[in-house]
Amino acid sequence: MQFKELGLSETVLSALAAKGYTEATPIQAQSIPALLEGRDLLGIAQTGTGKTAAFMLPSIDRLVKSGRRAQPRGTRMLVLAPTRELAAQIAESARNYSAGTGLRIATIFGGTSIHKNKTDLARGVDILVATPGRLVDLLDQCYAILLGIEILVLDEADQMLDLGFIHALKRIVRELPAKRQSLFFSATMPKSIRELASQFIHEPVEVKVTPVATTAERVEQYVTYVNQQEKQALLTMKLKELDIDRALVFTRTKHGADRVVRLLAGNGIASNAIHGNKSQPQRERALGEFRAGKVKILVATDIAARGIDVSGVSHVFNFELPNVPEQYVHRIGRTARAGNDGIALSFCADDERPYLRDIERLTRQKLTVAPLPEDFLAEAAKLTKSRVAVQPSRSEQAGRQGREMQRDGRRPGQPQRQRREGGGEGRPRDDRPRGEQPRRHEGPRPEAAAGEPRPRRFDAPQGEGRGDAPRNYARPKRKWQAKPAGGGQRRQGR
């Protein structure tokens, strides 16, 4: 179905035509007419199905047709997203779809200038795209006023729940007017998500498109069984031998992503990492270089990958299998955008086989087994293991030092105690093997002669044999004398 058949205004249709969009996706064809009527909507759809345009196009149409503009310190439409990347992507789409309308669009999320956020809100915003955490901060400071909200959109609601944003969402919704249009989108719809949706939307139209297995069916999926310590060598070989336009490499942890980047750099392969520990400028630079083709390999965690909408991704590598099977579908869907095909290769260690079974049960298909190359061991031994590649990151070093300090009972800044060979702490007595070192006492401890007084601990050594001059170590006596004219007494010592 074409967009011109859905009832959109000429202004919106002109913006779409300028971008070359004419055909609507299934979720757009089902959602746009209902949203133009002002209905609430519950959408079950994955990323890559066109759901951003499904809620943004009719919302822009409604805002433009009303003839109003945002008043100072006012906001008309609020879109909540779980991650910075997804929020930035939604805002960019909104700017493209609203070209020539004069609507003000602003983003609010962590890692950016809060002063700019306050300035944007003070001027008034027609479409505000935000992450819950930063928006709650501005609400608490009384800079965000949401009483004029006409449209509320919750995108990737399942991810928001996973990230613990439930209390922030409830805090935000308390500030909204009761009379509003609410849109709720989620990739999955378990009971907990449906209960959450019932708190925000009223008598919604439910739209469900693209079952979870459909995206997976468009991707050639392979799995290679490999030991955990051999995954890096396999990844390096695959990146060198395959014809790759752009590739995404997924890890389960942030430190794991940094480690993969360092190891690839040690073998001459340029890549960038994107995860929650990176600053906003670092994340934007990594994503920008990936989009521009300057760097063809992007290593990411699952949460950071939400919102990465880059065309031309030919391969997805699951360096570590996800422990949540739905995340696997989200990962490989990055290479099957807008109906395109792609290749996904997963590395499976022995302890990850249960994850693989869950993935195959969800996608309802068996992954094709790709065996290790015949010369894998020989080629893996040739790979450079440079100092740069194995050097831990600063955060890893800090974590390791913290664990050592906790184990040794040291405080920050206190030097580490040297350990003796064979256990215990302290300085070794000499460099000989432990069995050949002399004992601390070769004979019995000498005893004092009968009747001889036992030396006290603080007696000072005396005698000509040590070159010491005889001294009187007795404490000097102090006496009081009458003080000269002026009164009082003074204490006099030696």
C-alpha positions in Angstrom: 0.0 0.0 0.0 1.2 3.5 -0.8 1.5 6.3 1.7 -0.9 8.5 -0.3 -3.7 6.0 0.3 -3.4 6.3 4.1 -4.9 9.8 4.5 -1.7 11.7 5.3 -1.5 15.4 4.5 0.3 16.8 1.5 3.0 18.3 3.7 4.0 15.0 5.1 3.7 13.2 1.7 6.0 15.8 0.2 8.6 15.2 2.9 8.4 11.4 2.3 8.7 11.9 -1.5 11.8 14.0 -1.0 13.4 11.0 0.8 12.2 8.5 -1.8 9.6 6.8 0.4 6.4 5.7 -1.4 5.4 2.2 -0.2 4.2 1.6 3.4 5.3 -1.4 5.4 2.7 -3.7 7.0 2.9 -2.0 10.4 2.6 1.4 8.8 -0.4 0.4 6.7 -2.2 -0.9 9.8 -1.2 1.8 12.3 -1.4 5.1 10.4 -5.2 5.2 9.8 -6.0 4.3 13.4 -3.6 6.9 14.7 -5.0 9.6 12.4 -8.4 9.0 14.1 -6.8 9.7 17.5 -7.0 6.1 18.8 -4.5 4.7 21.3 -2.3 1.9 19.9 -0.6 -1.2 21.2 2.1 -2.3 18.7 4.0 -5.6 18.7 6.9 -5.2 16.3 10.6 -5.5 16.1 13.2 -3.0 15.1 13.6 -2.8 11.3 9.9 -3.1 10.5 9.3 0.6 10.0 7.5 1.3 13.4 9.3 4.6 13.9 7.5 6.0 10.8 4.3 4.2 11.8 4.0 6.4 14.9 5.9 9.5 13.8 4.1 10.2 10.4 0.5 10.4 11.8 1.8 12.3 14.9 3.5 15.0 12.7 0.4 15.2 10.6 -1.8 15.8 13.7 0.6 18.4 15.1 0.8 20.3 11.8 -3.0 20.2 11.2 -3.8 21.7 14.6 -2.2 25.0 13.6 -0.7 25.4 17.1 2.9 25.7 18.1 4.6 24.8 21.3 4.5 27.6 23.9 7.6 28.6 25.9 8.4 25.8 28.4 5.7 23.6 26.8 6.0 20.2 25.1 3.4 18.8 22.7 4.7 15.2 21.9 6.9 13.0 24.1 8.7 9.9 22.8 10.5 7.8 25.4 13.3 5.4 24.3 15.5 3.1 26.4 18.9 4.1 25.0 20.7 7.1 23.7 21.3 5.6 20.3 17.6 4.8 19.8 16.6 8.3 21.0 19.0 9.9 18.5 17.8 7.7 15.7 14.1 8.6 16.4 14.9 12.3 16.5 16.7 12.1 13.2 13.8 10.4 11.6 11.4 13.0 13.0 13.5 15.8 11.5 13.4 14.1 8.1 9.6 13.5 8.2 8.8 17.0 9.4 11.0 18.9 6.9 9.4 22.2 6.0 6.8 22.1 8.8 8.6 24.3 11.3 8.2 21.9 14.1 10.8 22.1 16.9 12.4 18.8 17.8 14.7 18.2 20.7 16.5 15.3 22.3 17.2 14.7 26.0 19.5 11.9 27.2 22.6 11.4 29.4 26.0 12.3 28.2 24.9 15.6 26.6 24.8 19.1 28.0 22.1 19.5 30.5 22.3 23.3 30.0 21.3 22.8 26.3 18.4 20.6 27.5 17.2 23.3 29.8 17.5 25.9 27.0 15.5 23.7 24.5 12.7 23.2 27.1 12.5 26.9 27.9 11.9 27.8 24.2 9.2 25.2 23.8 9.3 21.8 22.0 6.9 20.3 19.6 8.5 16.8 19.6 10.7 15.8 22.5 12.6 12.5 22.3 14.1 11.5 25.7 15.4 8.7 27.8 13.6 8.3 31.1 16.5 8.9 33.4 17.5 12.4 32.2 13.9 13.5 31.8 13.2 12.6 35.5 16.2 14.7 36.5 14.8 17.7 34.7 11.3 17.1 36.1 12.8 17.1 39.6 14.5 20.4 38.9 11.2 21.8 37.5 12.7 22.5 34.1 10.4 20.0 32.2 6.7 20.7 32.2 4.6 18.0 30.6 1.0 19.3 31.3 0.6 20.1 27.6 1.5 16.7 26.2 -0.9 15.7 23.4 0.8 12.5 22.3 2.9 10.0 24.3 5.0 7.2 22.7 6.7 4.5 24.6 9.2 2.7 22.2 10.9 -0.6 23.0 8.9 -1.0 26.2 10.3 -4.5 26.9 13.8 -3.1 26.9 12.8 -0.3 29.3 11.5 -2.9 31.7 14.7 -4.9 31.4 16.8 -1.8 32.2 14.7 -1.0 35.3 13.0 2.1 34.1 9.6 1.1 35.5 9.7 3.6 38.4 10.9 6.4 36.1 8.1 5.7 33.7 5.5 5.9 36.4 7.0 9.1 37.7 6.8 10.7 34.2 3.2 9.5 33.5 2.1 11.2 36.7 3.0 14.5 35.2 1.0 14.0 32.0 -2.5 15.1 31.3 -5.2 12.4 31.4 -6.5 13.4 28.0 -3.8 12.4 25.5 -3.2 9.9 22.8 -0.9 7.1 24.0 1.2 4.7 21.8 2.9 1.7 23.2 5.4 -0.4 21.2 7.3 -3.6 22.2 9.2 -6.3 20.4 7.6 -8.9 22.7 4.4 -9.0 24.7 4.7 -11.2 27.8 2.3 -10.8 30.6 4.4 -8.2 32.5 4.6 -6.0 29.4 0.9 -6.2 28.8 0.2 -5.3 32.4 2.5 -2.3 32.1 0.7 -1.2 28.9 -2.7 -1.3 30.6 -1.5 1.5 32.9 -0.7 3.9 30.0 -3.1 3.2 27.2 -7.0 3.1 27.1 -8.9 0.8 24.7 -6.1 0.6 22.2 -6.0 -0.7 18.7 -3.7 -3.7 18.8 -1.3 -4.2 15.8 0.9 -7.2 15.5 3.3 -7.7 12.6 6.4 -9.7 11.8 6.5 -12.7 14.1 9.8 -13.2 15.8 10.9 -16.0 13.4 10.3 -14.0 10.2 13.4 -11.8 10.5 15.6 -14.8 11.3 14.3 -16.6 8.2 15.8 -13.9 5.9 19.3 -14.4 7.4 21.8 -17.2 6.5 22.6 -18.5 9.9 25.7 -20.6 10.8 27.2 -21.8 14.0 30.8 -22.9 14.6 31.7 -25.0 17.7 34.9 -23.6 19.1 36.7 -23.3 22.5 36.3 -20.0 24.3 40.1 -19.2 24.1 40.1 -19.9 20.4 37.2 -17.6 19.5 39.5 -14.5 18.9 41.6 -16.4 16.4 38.5 -17.6 14.6 37.0 -14.1 14.4 40.3 -12.7 13.1 40.5 -15.3 10.4 36.8 -14.8 9.3 37.1 -11.0 9.1 40.2 -11.4 6.9 38.9 -14.0 4.5 35.2 -13.0 4.1 34.0 -10.2 1.7 32.6 -7.9 4.4 31.0 -4.5 3.7 30.2 -3.8 7.3 30.1 -6.2 10.2 28.7 -6.1 13.7 30.4 -8.2 16.4 28.3 -8.8 19.6 29.6 -9.6 23.1 27.7 -10.1 26.3 29.8 -7.6 28.4 31.3 -4.2 28.0 34.8 -5.4 29.0 34.5 -8.2 26.5 33.8 -5.7 23.7 36.9 -3.6 24.6 39.0 -6.8 24.7 37.9 -7.8 21.2 38.8 -4.4 19.9 42.3 -4.6 21.4 42.9 -8.1 20.1 41.7 -7.2 16.6 44.0 -4.1 16.6 46.9 -6.4 17.5 46.3 -8.3 14.3 45.9 -5.3 12.1 42.1 -5.0 12.0 40.6 -1.6 12.8 37.4 -1.6 14.8 35.4 0.4 17.3 33.5 -0.5 20.4 30.1 0.9 21.5 28.7 0.2 25.0 27.5 1.9 28.2 30.9 2.8 29.5 31.7 5.0 26.5 31.0 8.7 26.7 28.4 10.1 24.3 31.0 11.7 22.0 32.8 8.4 21.8 29.6 6.5 21.0 28.6 9.1 18.3 32.1 9.1 16.8 32.2 5.2 16.7 28.7 5.1 15.1 29.6 7.9 12.6 32.8 6.2 11.4 30.8 2.9 11.0 28.1 4.6 9.0 30.6 6.4 6.8 32.6 3.2 6.1 35.8 4.5 7.7 35.7 1.6 10.1 34.0 -1.6 8.9 33.9 -3.5 12.2 31.7 -2.3 15.1 31.8 -4.3 18.4 28.7 -3.8 20.5 26.8 -5.0 23.5 23.1 -5.8 23.2 21.8 -2.7 25.0 24.0 -0.3 23.0 22.9 -2.0 19.7 19.3 -0.9 20.2 18.8 2.0 17.9 21.7 1.2 15.5 20.1 1.6 12.2 22.9 1.3 9.6 22.3 0.2 6.0 24.7 -2.1 4.3 25.6 -4.4 7.3 26.5 -7.7 5.5 27.6 -9.8 8.5 26.8 -10.2 12.1 29.1 -12.2 14.4 27.9 -13.5 17.7 31.3 -13.7 19.5 29.3 -14.8 22.5 25.8 -16.2 22.4 23.2 -14.2 24.3 21.6 -15.9 27.3 18.2 -14.4 26.3 17.1 -16.0 22.9 15.1 -12.9 21.8 18.4 -10.9 21.9 19.7 -13.2 19.2 16.9 -12.2 16.9 17.5 -8.6 17.5 21.2 -9.1 16.8 20.9 -10.8 13.4 18.1 -8.4 12.4 20.8 -5.7 12.0 21.8 -7.4 8.8 18.2 -7.9 7.5 17.0 -4.4 7.3 14.1 -3.4 5.1 13.7 -6.9 3.6 17.4 -7.4 2.8 19.3 -10.6 3.4 22.4 -11.1 5.5 24.8 -13.6 7.1 25.1 -14.4 10.8 27.9 -16.5 12.2 27.8 -17.6 15.9 30.7 -19.0 17.9 29.5 -21.5 20.4 31.6 -22.8 23.3 30.7 -25.9 25.3 29.1 -23.9 28.1 26.9 -22.0 25.6 25.2 -25.0 24.1 22.1 -24.5 26.3 21.8 -20.9 24.9 22.0 -22.4 21.4 19.1 -24.8 22.1 16.9 -22.0 23.3 17.7 -19.9 20.2 16.8 -22.8 17.8 13.6 -23.4 19.8 12.6 -19.8 19.5 13.5 -19.3 15.8 12.1 -22.8 14.9 15.1 -23.7 12.8 18.4 -25.4 13.2 21.5 -23.4 12.6 23.8 -24.7 9.9 27.1 -26.0 11.4 30.1 -24.4 9.8 33.2 -26.5 10.8 36.5 -25.0 11.7 38.9 -24.4 8.8 41.2 -27.4 8.1 44.3 -25.3 8.8 42.8 -23.5 11.8 45.3 -24.5 14.4 48.3 -23.7 12.2 46.9 -20.3 11.1 45.9 -19.4 14.6 49.4 -19.9 15.8 50.7 -17.4 13.3 48.4 -14.6 14.5 50.2 -11.8 16.3 49.8 -11.7 20.0 51.2 -8.3 20.5 51.6 -6.4 23.8 48.9 -4.0 22.7 46.5 -6.8 22.1 46.7 -8.4 25.5 47.1 -5.2 27.6 44.1 -4.8 29.8 42.1 -1.6 29.8 42.3 0.9 32.6 38.9 -0.1 33.9 40.0 -3.8 34.0 43.3 -2.8 35.7 41.4 -0.7 38.3 39.0 -3.6 39.0 41.9 -6.1 39.4 43.8 -3.7 41.8 40.6 -3.2 43.8 40.2 -7.0 44.2 43.8 -7.4 45.3 43.5 -4.6 47.8 40.3 -6.1 49.2 42.1 -9.5 49.5 45.2 -8.0 51.2 43.2 -5.7 53.5 45.0 -2.6 52.1 43.7 1.0 51.9 43.9 3.1 48.7 47.4 4.4 48.3 49.0 1.8 50.6 51.8 -0.2 48.9 51.3 -3.9 48.2 53.1 -6.1 50.7 55.7 -8.4 49.0 54.9 -12.1 49.2 57.6 -14.7 50.1 58.2 -17.6 47.9 56.0 -20.4 48.9 53.3 -18.3 50.6 53.2 -15.8 53.5 54.1 -12.1 53.3 57.3 -10.2 53.9 60.8 -9.9 52.4 62.6 -13.2 51.6 65.8 -13.6 53.7 68.1 -14.4 50.7 67.9 -15.7 47.1 68.8 -19.3 47.8 66.1 -22.0 47.5 63.9 -22.2 50.5 65.3 -25.6 51.6 68.9 -24.3 51.6 68.2 -21.1 53.5 69.7 -21.0 57.1 67.3 -21.2 59.9 66.6 -18.1 61.9 68.1 -19.7 65.0 70.7 -22.5 64.5 70.8 -23.4 68.2 68.9 -23.1 71.4 68.1 -19.6 72.6 70.8 -18.5 75.2 69.7 -18.3 78.8 70.7 -15.8 81.4 73.1 -17.0 84.1 71.6 -17.8 87.5 71.2 -14.6 89.6 71.9 -12.3 86.6 69.1 -9.8 86.1 67.2 -10.2 82.8 67.8 -7.2 80.6 64.8 -4.9 80.2 63.5 -4.1 76.7 64.5 -0.4 76.7 67.9 -0.7 78.3 70.4 1.1 76.2 73.5 -0.7 74.9 76.7 0.4 76.6 80.3 -0.6 76.6 83.6 0.0 74.8 83.1 -3.0 72.5 80.4 -1.2 70.6 82.2 2.1 70.5 79.4 3.7 72.7 80.4 6.5 75.1 79.1 5.8 78.6 75.8 7.7 79.0 73.4 8.2 81.8 70.0 7.0 80.5 68.2 7.8 83.8 65.3 10.2 83.5 66.4 13.7 84.7 64.8 14.9 87.8 62.7 18.0 87.6 62.4 20.5 90.4 60.4 23.6 91.1 62.0 26.9 91.9 60.6 30.2 92.8 60.3 32.4 89.8 61.9 35.8 89.8 59.8 38.9 90.3 56.7 38.6 88.3 55.0 35.8 90.2 54.4 32.2 89.6 56.8 29.3 89.5 58.7 27.8 86.7 59.7 24.2 86.1 63.4 23.6 85.6 65.1 20.6 84.3 68.6 19.8 83.4 
